[in-house]
Amino acid sequence: AEKNWGSDGFPTMWWWGQAQGFAEQDACVAFAGGEVSAGPFRTKVTALVVRLPDGTLLRLGNPGTSPVRAMITDDSWVLIGRSRFWQVELEGHAQMADALVLPVPLVEERRAAPGALEHLGATMSVRVRNHGRLVWEGTSRLASLEHGGLERAAAEARRREP
């Protein structure tokens, strides 16, 4: 399966993105997050990985030591991650009208349903600081950005029906 969300199936919402195509060809960025639940408790978590042009690899997303805050709207993905020494700011942009509506499997029902809104060729800008000093920034127009959620994707699919 593409993703293993456990026995509860897909979360109510998730987000994902990745980009290469920065001016520095060795730089790349990827993130994934979603709303997760354990019994009555719900929280949102996001992991963010950045490979800087010099080969430095940053992994953020541990809620205690390197939290990442994600603000996701129909047209934007804004993530801010930090650790003891590093801070990463990411801004992604794509128009909802340009999204592909992709199916996700509903295994228990033996069918697929609209579940993800995928943007190819989106824009992503990234700024990385070490001890507050800007060490790299870049923009890619070859980013992939995704909104996930069965209700959200179904609503967008219905809106597009003739």
C-alpha positions in Angstrom: 0.0 0.0 0.0 1.1 3.5 -0.6 0.7 4.5 3.0 0.1 2.4 6.1 -2.2 4.5 8.4 -3.0 1.6 10.8 -6.3 0.0 11.6 -8.2 3.3 11.5 -7.5 3.8 7.8 -6.7 7.2 6.4 -6.5 10.2 8.7 -9.1 12.9 8.4 -6.4 15.1 6.8 -2.8 14.9 5.7 -0.3 17.0 3.7 2.8 16.1 1.7 5.3 17.8 -0.4 8.7 17.5 -2.1 10.9 19.5 -4.3 14.1 19.4 -6.3 14.9 21.8 -9.1 16.5 24.5 -6.9 19.4 26.5 -8.4 21.7 24.2 -6.5 21.0 20.8 -7.9 22.0 18.9 -4.7 19.4 20.7 -2.6 16.0 18.9 -2.0 13.2 19.1 0.5 10.4 16.7 1.6 7.7 16.8 4.2 4.7 14.8 5.3 2.2 15.3 8.0 -1.3 14.6 9.2 -3.8 14.4 11.9 -3.2 11.3 13.9 -5.2 9.8 16.7 -4.7 7.4 19.6 -8.0 6.5 21.3 -9.6 9.8 22.2 -6.5 11.9 21.6 -5.9 13.7 18.3 -2.8 15.7 17.3 -1.2 17.0 14.1 2.4 16.0 13.3 4.7 16.9 10.5 8.2 15.6 9.5 10.4 17.8 7.4 13.7 16.8 5.7 16.1 19.2 4.0 19.3 18.4 2.1 21.4 21.5 1.8 23.6 22.1 -1.2 26.7 21.2 0.9 25.2 17.8 1.7 24.1 18.7 5.3 20.9 16.7 6.1 18.3 18.2 8.4 15.6 16.0 9.9 12.9 17.9 11.9 9.6 16.7 13.3 10.3 15.2 16.8 7.6 17.0 18.9 10.0 17.4 21.8 13.3 18.3 20.2 12.5 19.6 16.7 8.8 20.4 16.2 7.4 21.4 12.9 4.3 23.6 12.8 2.2 23.3 9.6 -0.4 25.8 8.4 -2.2 24.3 5.3 -4.9 26.1 3.3 -6.4 25.4 -0.1 -3.6 27.3 -1.9 -0.7 27.3 0.5 1.6 25.1 2.6 3.5 27.0 5.3 5.8 25.0 7.6 8.1 26.2 10.3 10.5 23.7 11.9 13.2 24.2 14.5 15.7 22.4 16.5 18.3 23.6 18.9 20.5 25.1 16.2 18.4 25.1 13.0 15.3 26.8 11.7 13.6 26.0 8.5 10.8 28.0 6.9 9.0 26.6 3.9 6.3 28.2 1.8 4.5 26.2 -1.0 1.9 27.7 -3.3 -0.4 26.1 -5.9 -3.9 27.0 -7.1 -6.7 24.6 -6.1 -8.1 24.7 -9.6 -4.8 23.2 -10.9 -4.9 20.2 -8.5 -5.4 16.6 -9.7 -8.0 14.7 -7.8 -6.4 11.3 -7.0 -8.1 8.2 -5.7 -7.1 6.4 -2.5 -7.9 2.8 -1.7 -10.7 2.0 0.8 -9.5 -1.5 1.4 -12.3 -2.6 3.7 -14.8 -1.5 1.0 -12.8 -2.9 -1.9 -13.0 0.3 -3.8 -11.2 3.6 -4.3 -12.5 7.1 -3.6 -11.3 10.6 -4.2 -8.8 11.3 -1.4 -5.9 13.5 -2.4 -5.5 16.8 -4.2 -2.1 16.7 -5.9 -0.3 19.6 -7.4 2.6 19.0 -9.8 4.7 22.0 -10.9 3.9 24.0 -7.8 6.2 26.6 -6.2 8.2 26.0 -3.0 10.5 28.5 -1.3 12.7 27.4 1.6 14.9 29.4 4.0 17.3 27.6 6.4 19.0 29.3 9.3 21.7 28.0 11.7 22.0 29.9 15.0 19.8 32.6 13.4 22.1 33.1 10.4 20.7 32.5 7.0 22.8 29.6 5.4 20.6 28.8 2.4 17.5 29.8 0.6 16.0 28.6 -2.6 12.9 28.4 -4.7 11.7 25.5 -6.9 9.0 25.7 -9.5 9.1 21.9 -9.7 7.5 21.1 -6.4 4.8 18.5 -5.7 2.3 19.5 -3.1 -0.6 17.4 -1.7 -3.7 18.0 0.4 -5.2 14.8 1.6 -8.6 14.0 3.1 -11.5 12.0 1.9 -14.1 14.7 2.6 -12.0 17.5 1.1 -11.2 15.6 -2.0 -14.8 14.4 -2.5 -16.0 17.9 -2.2 -13.5 19.1 -4.8 -14.5 16.2 -7.1 -18.2 17.1 -6.8 -17.4 20.8 -7.4 -15.7 19.9 -10.7 -18.5 17.6 -12.0 -20.3 19.1 -15.1 
